[in-house]
Amino acid sequence: MKSIINTAKAFVRDEDGVTAIEYGLIATLIALVIITGVTSVGTNLAAKFVLIASKLQ
């Protein structure tokens, strides 16, 4: 019975999985910021090209 309790205590104190989850959340947040920025720049760039194309005609 003591080995089960000791194993459970060791499992609760183990932080390796928590660190991996934190890194995953940070990577997800960075990816969302990059996707949002690239989408915004792409939309603005497309609008500029349309403006330039209309003035060339």
All heavy atoms as atom14 arrays in JSON, in Angstrom:
{
  "sequence": "MKSIINTAKAFVRDEDGVTAIEYGLIATLIALVIITGVTSVGTNLAAKFVLIASKLQ",
  "atom14_mask": [
    [1, 1, 1, 1, 1, 1, 1, 1, 0, 0, 0, 0, 0, 0],
    [1, 1, 1, 1, 1, 1, 1, 1, 1, 0, 0, 0, 0, 0],
    [1, 1, 1, 1, 1, 1, 0, 0, 0, 0, 0, 0, 0, 0],
    [1, 1, 1, 1, 1, 1, 1, 1, 0, 0, 0, 0, 0, 0],
    [1, 1, 1, 1, 1, 1, 1, 1, 0, 0, 0, 0, 0, 0],
    [1, 1, 1, 1, 1, 1, 1, 1, 0, 0, 0, 0, 0, 0],
    [1, 1, 1, 1, 1, 1, 1, 0, 0, 0, 0, 0, 0, 0],
    [1, 1, 1, 1, 1, 0, 0, 0, 0, 0, 0, 0, 0, 0],
    [1, 1, 1, 1, 1, 1, 1, 1, 1, 0, 0, 0, 0, 0],
    [1, 1, 1, 1, 1, 0, 0, 0, 0, 0, 0, 0, 0, 0],
    [1, 1, 1, 1, 1, 1, 1, 1, 1, 1, 1, 0, 0, 0],
    [1, 1, 1, 1, 1, 1, 1, 0, 0, 0, 0, 0, 0, 0],
    [1, 1, 1, 1, 1, 1, 1, 1, 1, 1, 1, 0, 0, 0],
    [1, 1, 1, 1, 1, 1, 1, 1, 0, 0, 0, 0, 0, 0],
    [1, 1, 1, 1, 1, 1, 1, 1, 1, 0, 0, 0, 0, 0],
    [1, 1, 1, 1, 1, 1, 1, 1, 0, 0, 0, 0, 0, 0],
    [1, 1, 1, 1, 0, 0, 0, 0, 0, 0, 0, 0, 0, 0],
    [1, 1, 1, 1, 1, 1, 1, 0, 0, 0, 0, 0, 0, 0],
    [1, 1, 1, 1, 1, 1, 1, 0, 0, 0, 0, 0, 0, 0],
    [1, 1, 1, 1, 1, 0, 0, 0, 0, 0, 0, 0, 0, 0],
    [1, 1, 1, 1, 1, 1, 1, 1, 0, 0, 0, 0, 0, 0],
    [1, 1, 1, 1, 1, 1, 1, 1, 1, 0, 0, 0, 0, 0],
    [1, 1, 1, 1, 1, 1, 1, 1, 1, 1, 1, 1, 0, 0],
    [1, 1, 1, 1, 0, 0, 0, 0, 0, 0, 0, 0, 0, 0],
    [1, 1, 1, 1, 1, 1, 1, 1, 0, 0, 0, 0, 0, 0],
    [1, 1, 1, 1, 1, 1, 1, 1, 0, 0, 0, 0, 0, 0],
    [1, 1, 1, 1, 1, 0, 0, 0, 0, 0, 0, 0, 0, 0],
    [1, 1, 1, 1, 1, 1, 1, 0, 0, 0, 0, 0, 0, 0],
    [1, 1, 1, 1, 1, 1, 1, 1, 0, 0, 0, 0, 0, 0],
    [1, 1, 1, 1, 1, 1, 1, 1, 0, 0, 0, 0, 0, 0],
    [1, 1, 1, 1, 1, 0, 0, 0, 0, 0, 0, 0, 0, 0],
    [1, 1, 1, 1, 1, 1, 1, 1, 0, 0, 0, 0, 0, 0],
    [1, 1, 1, 1, 1, 1, 1, 0, 0, 0, 0, 0, 0, 0],
    [1, 1, 1, 1, 1, 1, 1, 1, 0, 0, 0, 0, 0, 0],
    [1, 1, 1, 1, 1, 1, 1, 1, 0, 0, 0, 0, 0, 0],
    [1, 1, 1, 1, 1, 1, 1, 0, 0, 0, 0, 0, 0, 0],
    [1, 1, 1, 1, 0, 0, 0, 0, 0, 0, 0, 0, 0, 0],
    [1, 1, 1, 1, 1, 1, 1, 0, 0, 0, 0, 0, 0, 0],
    [1, 1, 1, 1, 1, 1, 1, 0, 0, 0, 0, 0, 0, 0],
    [1, 1, 1, 1, 1, 1, 0, 0, 0, 0, 0, 0, 0, 0],
    [1, 1, 1, 1, 1, 1, 1, 0, 0, 0, 0, 0, 0, 0],
    [1, 1, 1, 1, 0, 0, 0, 0, 0, 0, 0, 0, 0, 0],
    [1, 1, 1, 1, 1, 1, 1, 0, 0, 0, 0, 0, 0, 0],
    [1, 1, 1, 1, 1, 1, 1, 1, 0, 0, 0, 0, 0, 0],
    [1, 1, 1, 1, 1, 1, 1, 1, 0, 0, 0, 0, 0, 0],
    [1, 1, 1, 1, 1, 0, 0, 0, 0, 0, 0, 0, 0, 0],
    [1, 1, 1, 1, 1, 0, 0, 0, 0, 0, 0, 0, 0, 0],
    [1, 1, 1, 1, 1, 1, 1, 1, 1, 0, 0, 0, 0, 0],
    [1, 1, 1, 1, 1, 1, 1, 1, 1, 1, 1, 0, 0, 0],
    [1, 1, 1, 1, 1, 1, 1, 0, 0, 0, 0, 0, 0, 0],
    [1, 1, 1, 1, 1, 1, 1, 1, 0, 0, 0, 0, 0, 0],
    [1, 1, 1, 1, 1, 1, 1, 1, 0, 0, 0, 0, 0, 0],
    [1, 1, 1, 1, 1, 0, 0, 0, 0, 0, 0, 0, 0, 0],
    [1, 1, 1, 1, 1, 1, 0, 0, 0, 0, 0, 0, 0, 0],
    [1, 1, 1, 1, 1, 1, 1, 1, 1, 0, 0, 0, 0, 0],
    [1, 1, 1, 1, 1, 1, 1, 1, 0, 0, 0, 0, 0, 0],
    [1, 1, 1, 1, 1, 1, 1, 1, 1, 0, 0, 0, 0, 0]
  ],
  "atom14_positions": [
    [[0.82, -1.2, 0.0], [0.0, 0.0, 0.0], [0.87, 1.26, 0.0], [0.52, 2.24, -0.62], [-0.92, -0.06, 1.22], [-1.91, 1.05, 1.29], [-3.11, 0.85, -0.03], [-4.23, 2.11, 0.36], [0.0, 0.0, 0.0], [0.0, 0.0, 0.0], [0.0, 0.0, 0.0], [0.0, 0.0, 0.0], [0.0, 0.0, 0.0], [0.0, 0.0, 0.0]],
    [[2.01, 1.19, 0.73], [2.87, 2.37, 0.79], [3.47, 2.7, -0.57], [3.67, 3.86, -0.88], [3.98, 2.15, 1.81], [3.57, 2.5, 3.2], [4.8, 2.63, 4.06], [4.34, 3.18, 5.39], [5.28, 4.04, 5.98], [0.0, 0.0, 0.0], [0.0, 0.0, 0.0], [0.0, 0.0, 0.0], [0.0, 0.0, 0.0], [0.0, 0.0, 0.0]],
    [[3.75, 1.67, -1.37], [4.35, 1.95, -2.67], [3.35, 2.67, -3.59], [3.74, 3.51, -4.39], [4.86, 0.68, -3.32], [3.8, -0.11, -3.8], [0.0, 0.0, 0.0], [0.0, 0.0, 0.0], [0.0, 0.0, 0.0], [0.0, 0.0, 0.0], [0.0, 0.0, 0.0], [0.0, 0.0, 0.0], [0.0, 0.0, 0.0], [0.0, 0.0, 0.0]],
    [[2.08, 2.36, -3.46], [1.06, 3.05, -4.25], [0.98, 4.51, -3.83], [0.92, 5.41, -4.69], [-0.31, 2.36, -4.1], [-0.27, 0.96, -4.7], [-1.41, 3.19, -4.75], [-1.51, 0.15, -4.45], [0.0, 0.0, 0.0], [0.0, 0.0, 0.0], [0.0, 0.0, 0.0], [0.0, 0.0, 0.0], [0.0, 0.0, 0.0], [0.0, 0.0, 0.0]],
    [[1.01, 4.77, -2.54], [0.95, 6.15, -2.04], [2.2, 6.91, -2.47], [2.12, 8.07, -2.92], [0.78, 6.16, -0.51], [-0.6, 5.6, -0.13], [0.96, 7.57, 0.05], [-0.8, 5.39, 1.34], [0.0, 0.0, 0.0], [0.0, 0.0, 0.0], [0.0, 0.0, 0.0], [0.0, 0.0, 0.0], [0.0, 0.0, 0.0], [0.0, 0.0, 0.0]],
    [[3.36, 6.28, -2.35], [4.6, 6.94, -2.78], [4.61, 7.22, -4.28], [5.07, 8.26, -4.73], [5.81, 6.1, -2.39], [6.05, 6.1, -0.9], [5.62, 7.03, -0.2], [6.72, 5.08, -0.4], [0.0, 0.0, 0.0], [0.0, 0.0, 0.0], [0.0, 0.0, 0.0], [0.0, 0.0, 0.0], [0.0, 0.0, 0.0], [0.0, 0.0, 0.0]],
    [[4.09, 6.28, -5.06], [4.0, 6.48, -6.51], [3.06, 7.63, -6.84], [3.34, 8.46, -7.71], [3.52, 5.19, -7.19], [4.4, 4.13, -6.85], [3.49, 5.35, -8.7], [0.0, 0.0, 0.0], [0.0, 0.0, 0.0], [0.0, 0.0, 0.0], [0.0, 0.0, 0.0], [0.0, 0.0, 0.0], [0.0, 0.0, 0.0], [0.0, 0.0, 0.0]],
    [[1.93, 7.71, -6.13], [0.98, 8.79, -6.36], [1.59, 10.13, -5.99], [1.41, 11.13, -6.7], [-0.3, 8.54, -5.56], [0.0, 0.0, 0.0], [0.0, 0.0, 0.0], [0.0, 0.0, 0.0], [0.0, 0.0, 0.0], [0.0, 0.0, 0.0], [0.0, 0.0, 0.0], [0.0, 0.0, 0.0], [0.0, 0.0, 0.0], [0.0, 0.0, 0.0]],
    [[2.33, 10.19, -4.87], [2.98, 11.44, -4.47], [4.02, 11.87, -5.51], [4.13, 13.05, -5.85], [3.64, 11.28, -3.11], [2.67, 11.28, -1.96], [3.41, 11.13, -0.63], [2.45, 11.09, 0.53], [3.15, 10.91, 1.82], [0.0, 0.0, 0.0], [0.0, 0.0, 0.0], [0.0, 0.0, 0.0], [0.0, 0.0, 0.0], [0.0, 0.0, 0.0]],
    [[4.79, 10.92, -6.02], [5.8, 11.23, -7.03], [5.13, 11.72, -8.31], [5.64, 12.65, -8.96], [6.65, 10.0, -7.32], [0.0, 0.0, 0.0], [0.0, 0.0, 0.0], [0.0, 0.0, 0.0], [0.0, 0.0, 0.0], [0.0, 0.0, 0.0], [0.0, 0.0, 0.0], [0.0, 0.0, 0.0], [0.0, 0.0, 0.0], [0.0, 0.0, 0.0]],
    [[3.99, 11.14, -8.66], [3.27, 11.57, -9.86], [2.77, 13.0, -9.72], [2.84, 13.8, -10.65], [2.1, 10.62, -10.12], [1.27, 10.98, -11.32], [1.75, 10.77, -12.6], [0.02, 11.56, -11.17], [0.99, 11.11, -13.71], [-0.74, 11.9, -12.27], [-0.25, 11.67, -13.54], [0.0, 0.0, 0.0], [0.0, 0.0, 0.0], [0.0, 0.0, 0.0]],
    [[2.26, 13.35, -8.53], [1.74, 14.7, -8.3], [2.87, 15.72, -8.33], [2.71, 16.83, -8.84], [0.98, 14.75, -6.96], [0.65, 16.17, -6.56], [-0.29, 13.91, -7.05], [0.0, 0.0, 0.0], [0.0, 0.0, 0.0], [0.0, 0.0, 0.0], [0.0, 0.0, 0.0], [0.0, 0.0, 0.0], [0.0, 0.0, 0.0], [0.0, 0.0, 0.0]],
    [[4.06, 15.34, -7.81], [5.19, 16.28, -7.78], [5.91, 16.41, -9.11], [6.67, 17.35, -9.32], [6.2, 15.83, -6.72], [5.76, 16.21, -5.33], [6.86, 15.91, -4.35], [6.31, 14.9, -3.45], [6.94, 13.82, -3.05], [8.16, 13.58, -3.43], [6.37, 12.96, -2.25], [0.0, 0.0, 0.0], [0.0, 0.0, 0.0], [0.0, 0.0, 0.0]],
    [[5.71, 15.5, -10.03], [6.4, 15.5, -11.32], [5.91, 16.68, -12.16], [4.72, 16.84, -12.38], [6.16, 14.18, -12.06], [6.98, 14.08, -13.32], [7.97, 14.82, -13.45], [6.62, 13.26, -14.18], [0.0, 0.0, 0.0], [0.0, 0.0, 0.0], [0.0, 0.0, 0.0], [0.0, 0.0, 0.0], [0.0, 0.0, 0.0], [0.0, 0.0, 0.0]],
    [[6.84, 17.51, -12.64], [6.48, 18.7, -13.41], [6.91, 18.62, -14.87], [6.79, 19.6, -15.6], [7.09, 19.94, -12.76], [6.52, 20.24, -11.39], [7.07, 21.53, -10.82], [7.85, 22.21, -11.51], [6.71, 21.86, -9.69], [0.0, 0.0, 0.0], [0.0, 0.0, 0.0], [0.0, 0.0, 0.0], [0.0, 0.0, 0.0], [0.0, 0.0, 0.0]],
    [[7.42, 17.51, -15.33], [7.88, 17.39, -16.71], [6.73, 17.58, -17.7], [6.87, 18.28, -18.69], [8.53, 16.03, -16.95], [9.87, 15.91, -16.24], [10.45, 16.96, -15.93], [10.3, 14.78, -16.0], [0.0, 0.0, 0.0], [0.0, 0.0, 0.0], [0.0, 0.0, 0.0], [0.0, 0.0, 0.0], [0.0, 0.0, 0.0], [0.0, 0.0, 0.0]],
    [[5.59, 16.99, -17.44], [4.45, 17.14, -18.34], [3.92, 18.56, -18.36], [3.5, 19.06, -19.4], [0.0, 0.0, 0.0], [0.0, 0.0, 0.0], [0.0, 0.0, 0.0], [0.0, 0.0, 0.0], [0.0, 0.0, 0.0], [0.0, 0.0, 0.0], [0.0, 0.0, 0.0], [0.0, 0.0, 0.0], [0.0, 0.0, 0.0], [0.0, 0.0, 0.0]],
    [[3.96, 19.21, -17.21], [3.47, 20.59, -17.12], [4.34, 21.5, -17.97], [3.83, 22.37, -18.68], [3.47, 21.05, -15.64], [3.09, 22.51, -15.54], [2.5, 20.21, -14.82], [0.0, 0.0, 0.0], [0.0, 0.0, 0.0], [0.0, 0.0, 0.0], [0.0, 0.0, 0.0], [0.0, 0.0, 0.0], [0.0, 0.0, 0.0], [0.0, 0.0, 0.0]],
    [[5.63, 21.3, -17.94], [6.54, 22.12, -18.74], [6.28, 21.92, -20.22], [6.25, 22.89, -20.99], [8.01, 21.75, -18.41], [8.21, 21.91, -17.01], [8.96, 22.63, -19.16], [0.0, 0.0, 0.0], [0.0, 0.0, 0.0], [0.0, 0.0, 0.0], [0.0, 0.0, 0.0], [0.0, 0.0, 0.0], [0.0, 0.0, 0.0], [0.0, 0.0, 0.0]],
    [[6.05, 20.7, -20.64], [5.77, 20.43, -22.05], [4.46, 21.1, -22.47], [4.38, 21.67, -23.57], [5.68, 18.93, -22.29], [0.0, 0.0, 0.0], [0.0, 0.0, 0.0], [0.0, 0.0, 0.0], [0.0, 0.0, 0.0], [0.0, 0.0, 0.0], [0.0, 0.0, 0.0], [0.0, 0.0, 0.0], [0.0, 0.0, 0.0], [0.0, 0.0, 0.0]],
    [[3.47, 21.08, -21.61], [2.19, 21.73, -21.93], [2.4, 23.24, -22.03], [1.85, 23.89, -22.93], [1.13, 21.37, -20.87], [0.76, 19.91, -20.99], [-0.1, 22.26, -21.01], [-0.12, 19.39, -19.87], [0.0, 0.0, 0.0], [0.0, 0.0, 0.0], [0.0, 0.0, 0.0], [0.0, 0.0, 0.0], [0.0, 0.0, 0.0], [0.0, 0.0, 0.0]],
    [[3.18, 23.82, -21.13], [3.43, 25.26, -21.18], [4.14, 25.64, -22.48], [3.78, 26.64, -23.12], [4.29, 25.69, -19.99], [3.54, 25.66, -18.68], [4.44, 25.9, -17.48], [5.68, 25.93, -17.65], [3.9, 26.06, -16.38], [0.0, 0.0, 0.0], [0.0, 0.0, 0.0], [0.0, 0.0, 0.0], [0.0, 0.0, 0.0], [0.0, 0.0, 0.0]],
    [[5.14, 24.86, -22.88], [5.82, 25.14, -24.15], [4.86, 25.02, -25.33], [4.93, 25.8, -26.28], [7.02, 24.21, -24.35], [8.22, 24.58, -23.51], [8.95, 23.6, -22.86], [8.63, 25.9, -23.38], [10.06, 23.93, -22.09], [9.73, 26.23, -22.62], [10.44, 25.24, -21.98], [11.53, 25.58, -21.23], [0.0, 0.0, 0.0], [0.0, 0.0, 0.0]],
    [[3.98, 24.06, -25.27], [2.98, 23.9, -26.32], [2.05, 25.1, -26.4], [1.71, 25.57, -27.5], [0.0, 0.0, 0.0], [0.0, 0.0, 0.0], [0.0, 0.0, 0.0], [0.0, 0.0, 0.0], [0.0, 0.0, 0.0], [0.0, 0.0, 0.0], [0.0, 0.0, 0.0], [0.0, 0.0, 0.0], [0.0, 0.0, 0.0], [0.0, 0.0, 0.0]],
    [[1.62, 25.6, -25.25], [0.73, 26.77, -25.24], [1.45, 28.02, -25.76], [0.87, 28.82, -26.5], [0.21, 27.02, -23.83], [-0.79, 26.0, -23.31], [-1.09, 26.26, -21.84], [-2.06, 26.02, -24.12], [0.0, 0.0, 0.0], [0.0, 0.0, 0.0], [0.0, 0.0, 0.0], [0.0, 0.0, 0.0], [0.0, 0.0, 0.0], [0.0, 0.0, 0.0]],
    [[2.71, 28.18, -25.39], [3.48, 29.33, -25.87], [3.67, 29.24, -27.38], [3.52, 30.24, -28.09], [4.84, 29.42, -25.14], [4.62, 29.8, -23.68], [5.78, 30.41, -25.82], [5.85, 29.67, -22.82], [0.0, 0.0, 0.0], [0.0, 0.0, 0.0], [0.0, 0.0, 0.0], [0.0, 0.0, 0.0], [0.0, 0.0, 0.0], [0.0, 0.0, 0.0]],
    [[3.98, 28.06, -27.88], [4.16, 27.88, -29.33], [2.85, 28.17, -30.07], [2.86, 28.79, -31.13], [4.63, 26.47, -29.63], [0.0, 0.0, 0.0], [0.0, 0.0, 0.0], [0.0, 0.0, 0.0], [0.0, 0.0, 0.0], [0.0, 0.0, 0.0], [0.0, 0.0, 0.0], [0.0, 0.0, 0.0], [0.0, 0.0, 0.0], [0.0, 0.0, 0.0]],
    [[1.73, 27.75, -29.51], [0.43, 28.02, -30.11], [0.14, 29.52, -30.15], [-0.33, 30.05, -31.16], [-0.68, 27.3, -29.34], [-0.4, 25.9, -29.31], [-2.04, 27.53, -29.96], [0.0, 0.0, 0.0], [0.0, 0.0, 0.0], [0.0, 0.0, 0.0], [0.0, 0.0, 0.0], [0.0, 0.0, 0.0], [0.0, 0.0, 0.0], [0.0, 0.0, 0.0]],
    [[0.43, 30.21, -29.06], [0.21, 31.66, -29.02], [1.08, 32.38, -30.05], [0.61, 33.27, -30.76], [0.51, 32.18, -27.62], [0.34, 33.68, -27.4], [-1.11, 34.09, -27.63], [0.79, 34.08, -26.01], [0.0, 0.0, 0.0], [0.0, 0.0, 0.0], [0.0, 0.0, 0.0], [0.0, 0.0, 0.0], [0.0, 0.0, 0.0], [0.0, 0.0, 0.0]],
    [[2.33, 31.98, -30.16], [3.23, 32.61, -31.14], [2.73, 32.34, -32.56], [2.73, 33.24, -33.4], [4.67, 32.1, -30.95], [5.24, 32.63, -29.64], [5.56, 32.48, -32.12], [6.56, 32.03, -29.24], [0.0, 0.0, 0.0], [0.0, 0.0, 0.0], [0.0, 0.0, 0.0], [0.0, 0.0, 0.0], [0.0, 0.0, 0.0], [0.0, 0.0, 0.0]],
    [[2.27, 31.13, -32.82], [1.74, 30.8, -34.15], [0.51, 31.64, -34.47], [0.36, 32.12, -35.6], [1.41, 29.31, -34.23], [0.0, 0.0, 0.0], [0.0, 0.0, 0.0], [0.0, 0.0, 0.0], [0.0, 0.0, 0.0], [0.0, 0.0, 0.0], [0.0, 0.0, 0.0], [0.0, 0.0, 0.0], [0.0, 0.0, 0.0], [0.0, 0.0, 0.0]],
    [[-0.37, 31.83, -33.49], [-1.56, 32.66, -33.73], [-1.19, 34.1, -34.04], [-1.8, 34.73, -34.92], [-2.5, 32.6, -32.52], [-3.27, 31.31, -32.33], [-4.02, 31.33, -31.01], [-4.23, 31.09, -33.48], [0.0, 0.0, 0.0], [0.0, 0.0, 0.0], [0.0, 0.0, 0.0], [0.0, 0.0, 0.0], [0.0, 0.0, 0.0], [0.0, 0.0, 0.0]],
    [[-0.21, 34.64, -33.33], [0.23, 36.01, -33.58], [0.82, 36.12, -34.99], [0.52, 37.07, -35.72], [1.25, 36.46, -32.52], [1.94, 37.76, -32.91], [0.58, 36.6, -31.17], [0.0, 0.0, 0.0], [0.0, 0.0, 0.0], [0.0, 0.0, 0.0], [0.0, 0.0, 0.0], [0.0, 0.0, 0.0], [0.0, 0.0, 0.0], [0.0, 0.0, 0.0]],
    [[1.63, 35.15, -35.39], [2.23, 35.18, -36.73], [1.15, 35.07, -37.8], [1.17, 35.81, -38.79], [3.27, 34.05, -36.87], [4.49, 34.37, -36.01], [3.67, 33.85, -38.32], [5.49, 33.23, -35.9], [0.0, 0.0, 0.0], [0.0, 0.0, 0.0], [0.0, 0.0, 0.0], [0.0, 0.0, 0.0], [0.0, 0.0, 0.0], [0.0, 0.0, 0.0]],
    [[0.21, 34.17, -37.62], [-0.86, 33.99, -38.62], [-1.7, 35.27, -38.73], [-2.02, 35.7, -39.84], [-1.74, 32.78, -38.25], [-0.96, 31.49, -38.46], [-3.03, 32.76, -39.05], [-1.63, 30.26, -37.89], [0.0, 0.0, 0.0], [0.0, 0.0, 0.0], [0.0, 0.0, 0.0], [0.0, 0.0, 0.0], [0.0, 0.0, 0.0], [0.0, 0.0, 0.0]],
    [[-2.01, 35.88, -37.61], [-2.8, 37.12, -37.63], [-2.03, 38.23, -38.34], [-2.59, 38.96, -39.17], [-3.13, 37.55, -36.2], [-3.84, 36.5, -35.55], [-3.97, 38.8, -36.18], [0.0, 0.0, 0.0], [0.0, 0.0, 0.0], [0.0, 0.0, 0.0], [0.0, 0.0, 0.0], [0.0, 0.0, 0.0], [0.0, 0.0, 0.0], [0.0, 0.0, 0.0]],
    [[-0.74, 38.36, -38.05], [0.07, 39.4, -38.68], [0.21, 39.19, -40.17], [0.07, 40.13, -40.97], [0.0, 0.0, 0.0], [0.0, 0.0, 0.0], [0.0, 0.0, 0.0], [0.0, 0.0, 0.0], [0.0, 0.0, 0.0], [0.0, 0.0, 0.0], [0.0, 0.0, 0.0], [0.0, 0.0, 0.0], [0.0, 0.0, 0.0], [0.0, 0.0, 0.0]],
    [[0.48, 37.96, -40.59], [0.65, 37.68, -42.01], [-0.67, 37.89, -42.76], [-0.67, 38.42, -43.88], [1.18, 36.24, -42.21], [1.11, 35.8, -43.65], [2.61, 36.15, -41.71], [0.0, 0.0, 0.0], [0.0, 0.0, 0.0], [0.0, 0.0, 0.0], [0.0, 0.0, 0.0], [0.0, 0.0, 0.0], [0.0, 0.0, 0.0], [0.0, 0.0, 0.0]],
    [[-1.77, 37.5, -42.16], [-3.08, 37.7, -42.79], [-3.37, 39.19, -42.97], [-3.83, 39.63, -44.03], [-4.19, 37.05, -41.95], [-3.91, 35.67, -41.81], [-5.55, 37.23, -42.6], [0.0, 0.0, 0.0], [0.0, 0.0, 0.0], [0.0, 0.0, 0.0], [0.0, 0.0, 0.0], [0.0, 0.0, 0.0], [0.0, 0.0, 0.0], [0.0, 0.0, 0.0]],
    [[-3.08, 39.98, -41.95], [-3.31, 41.43, -42.02], [-2.43, 42.07, -43.1], [-2.9, 42.88, -43.9], [-3.02, 42.06, -40.66], [-3.14, 43.46, -40.73], [0.0, 0.0, 0.0], [0.0, 0.0, 0.0], [0.0, 0.0, 0.0], [0.0, 0.0, 0.0], [0.0, 0.0, 0.0], [0.0, 0.0, 0.0], [0.0, 0.0, 0.0], [0.0, 0.0, 0.0]],
    [[-1.16, 41.7, -43.11], [-0.25, 42.26, -44.12], [-0.68, 41.83, -45.52], [-0.66, 42.64, -46.45], [1.2, 41.83, -43.83], [2.12, 42.15, -44.99], [1.71, 42.5, -42.57], [0.0, 0.0, 0.0], [0.0, 0.0, 0.0], [0.0, 0.0, 0.0], [0.0, 0.0, 0.0], [0.0, 0.0, 0.0], [0.0, 0.0, 0.0], [0.0, 0.0, 0.0]],
    [[-1.08, 40.59, -45.67], [-1.52, 40.09, -46.97], [-2.75, 40.83, -47.48], [-2.84, 41.16, -48.67], [0.0, 0.0, 0.0], [0.0, 0.0, 0.0], [0.0, 0.0, 0.0], [0.0, 0.0, 0.0], [0.0, 0.0, 0.0], [0.0, 0.0, 0.0], [0.0, 0.0, 0.0], [0.0, 0.0, 0.0], [0.0, 0.0, 0.0], [0.0, 0.0, 0.0]],
    [[-3.69, 41.09, -46.59], [-4.9, 41.82, -46.98], [-4.56, 43.24, -47.41], [-5.05, 43.73, -48.44], [-5.9, 41.85, -45.81], [-6.19, 40.5, -45.42], [-7.18, 42.55, -46.2], [0.0, 0.0, 0.0], [0.0, 0.0, 0.0], [0.0, 0.0, 0.0], [0.0, 0.0, 0.0], [0.0, 0.0, 0.0], [0.0, 0.0, 0.0], [0.0, 0.0, 0.0]],
    [[-3.72, 43.91, -46.63], [-3.33, 45.28, -46.98], [-2.52, 45.32, -48.27], [-2.69, 46.23, -49.09], [-2.52, 45.9, -45.84], [-3.35, 46.16, -44.61], [-4.57, 46.27, -44.67], [-2.7, 46.22, -43.47], [0.0, 0.0, 0.0], [0.0, 0.0, 0.0], [0.0, 0.0, 0.0], [0.0, 0.0, 0.0], [0.0, 0.0, 0.0], [0.0, 0.0, 0.0]],
    [[-1.66, 44.35, -48.47], [-0.84, 44.3, -49.68], [-1.71, 44.05, -50.91], [-1.5, 44.68, -51.96], [0.21, 43.2, -49.55], [1.3, 43.15, -50.6], [2.08, 44.45, -50.61], [2.23, 41.98, -50.34], [0.0, 0.0, 0.0], [0.0, 0.0, 0.0], [0.0, 0.0, 0.0], [0.0, 0.0, 0.0], [0.0, 0.0, 0.0], [0.0, 0.0, 0.0]],
    [[-2.7, 43.2, -50.78], [-3.61, 42.94, -51.9], [-4.38, 44.21, -52.27], [-4.57, 44.5, -53.45], [-4.57, 41.81, -51.55], [0.0, 0.0, 0.0], [0.0, 0.0, 0.0], [0.0, 0.0, 0.0], [0.0, 0.0, 0.0], [0.0, 0.0, 0.0], [0.0, 0.0, 0.0], [0.0, 0.0, 0.0], [0.0, 0.0, 0.0], [0.0, 0.0, 0.0]],
    [[-4.8, 44.95, -51.26], [-5.51, 46.21, -51.52], [-4.6, 47.2, -52.25], [-5.05, 47.91, -53.16], [-6.02, 46.8, -50.22], [0.0, 0.0, 0.0], [0.0, 0.0, 0.0], [0.0, 0.0, 0.0], [0.0, 0.0, 0.0], [0.0, 0.0, 0.0], [0.0, 0.0, 0.0], [0.0, 0.0, 0.0], [0.0, 0.0, 0.0], [0.0, 0.0, 0.0]],
    [[-3.34, 47.27, -51.87], [-2.39, 48.17, -52.54], [-2.19, 47.78, -54.0], [-2.13, 48.63, -54.89], [-1.03, 48.18, -51.82], [-1.08, 48.74, -50.44], [-1.26, 50.24, -50.45], [-1.25, 50.76, -49.03], [-1.57, 52.15, -48.93], [0.0, 0.0, 0.0], [0.0, 0.0, 0.0], [0.0, 0.0, 0.0], [0.0, 0.0, 0.0], [0.0, 0.0, 0.0]],
    [[-2.07, 46.47, -54.27], [-1.9, 46.02, -55.64], [-3.13, 46.33, -56.48], [-3.01, 46.71, -57.65], [-1.61, 44.51, -55.69], [-0.17, 44.18, -55.47], [0.2, 43.32, -54.44], [0.82, 44.71, -56.27], [1.52, 42.99, -54.24], [2.16, 44.4, -56.06], [2.51, 43.54, -55.03], [0.0, 0.0, 0.0], [0.0, 0.0, 0.0], [0.0, 0.0, 0.0]],
    [[-4.31, 46.2, -55.92], [-5.53, 46.56, -56.64], [-5.54, 48.05, -56.95], [-5.89, 48.47, -58.06], [-6.79, 46.14, -55.83], [-8.04, 46.74, -56.42], [-6.88, 44.63, -55.75], [0.0, 0.0, 0.0], [0.0, 0.0, 0.0], [0.0, 0.0, 0.0], [0.0, 0.0, 0.0], [0.0, 0.0, 0.0], [0.0, 0.0, 0.0], [0.0, 0.0, 0.0]],
    [[-5.13, 48.86, -56.0], [-5.07, 50.32, -56.2], [-4.06, 50.66, -57.31], [-4.36, 51.47, -58.2], [-4.69, 51.01, -54.9], [-4.54, 52.53, -54.96], [-5.92, 53.19, -55.22], [-3.95, 53.05, -53.67], [0.0, 0.0, 0.0], [0.0, 0.0, 0.0], [0.0, 0.0, 0.0], [0.0, 0.0, 0.0], [0.0, 0.0, 0.0], [0.0, 0.0, 0.0]],
    [[-2.9, 50.05, -57.28], [-1.89, 50.31, -58.3], [-2.37, 49.85, -59.67], [-2.22, 50.55, -60.68], [-0.56, 49.61, -57.93], [0.05, 50.28, -56.72], [0.42, 49.63, -59.1], [1.22, 49.53, -56.1], [0.0, 0.0, 0.0], [0.0, 0.0, 0.0], [0.0, 0.0, 0.0], [0.0, 0.0, 0.0], [0.0, 0.0, 0.0], [0.0, 0.0, 0.0]],
    [[-3.0, 48.67, -59.74], [-3.5, 48.16, -61.01], [-4.59, 49.06, -61.58], [-4.65, 49.28, -62.79], [-4.04, 46.75, -60.83], [0.0, 0.0, 0.0], [0.0, 0.0, 0.0], [0.0, 0.0, 0.0], [0.0, 0.0, 0.0], [0.0, 0.0, 0.0], [0.0, 0.0, 0.0], [0.0, 0.0, 0.0], [0.0, 0.0, 0.0], [0.0, 0.0, 0.0]],
    [[-5.43, 49.62, -60.72], [-6.5, 50.5, -61.24], [-5.93, 51.81, -61.76], [-6.46, 52.39, -62.69], [-7.54, 50.75, -60.15], [-6.98, 51.53, -59.1], [0.0, 0.0, 0.0], [0.0, 0.0, 0.0], [0.0, 0.0, 0.0], [0.0, 0.0, 0.0], [0.0, 0.0, 0.0], [0.0, 0.0, 0.0], [0.0, 0.0, 0.0], [0.0, 0.0, 0.0]],
    [[-4.84, 52.29, -61.16], [-4.25, 53.55, -61.63], [-3.45, 53.35, -62.91], [-3.27, 54.29, -63.67], [-3.36, 54.13, -60.54], [-4.17, 54.67, -59.38], [-3.34, 55.47, -58.43], [-4.25, 56.03, -57.35], [-3.61, 57.01, -56.51], [0.0, 0.0, 0.0], [0.0, 0.0, 0.0], [0.0, 0.0, 0.0], [0.0, 0.0, 0.0], [0.0, 0.0, 0.0]],
    [[-2.96, 52.15, -63.15], [-2.2, 51.89, -64.37], [-3.11, 51.81, -65.59], [-2.67, 52.05, -66.71], [-1.4, 50.59, -64.25], [-0.2, 50.65, -63.31], [0.44, 49.28, -63.19], [0.81, 51.67, -63.8], [0.0, 0.0, 0.0], [0.0, 0.0, 0.0], [0.0, 0.0, 0.0], [0.0, 0.0, 0.0], [0.0, 0.0, 0.0], [0.0, 0.0, 0.0]],
    [[-4.36, 51.47, -65.4], [-5.27, 51.35, -66.53], [-5.77, 52.68, -66.89], [-5.95, 53.49, -67.43], [-6.45, 50.46, -66.19], [-6.03, 49.04, -65.98], [-7.2, 48.16, -65.55], [-8.29, 48.63, -65.31], [-6.94, 46.89, -65.44], [0.0, 0.0, 0.0], [0.0, 0.0, 0.0], [0.0, 0.0, 0.0], [0.0, 0.0, 0.0], [0.0, 0.0, 0.0]]
  ]
}
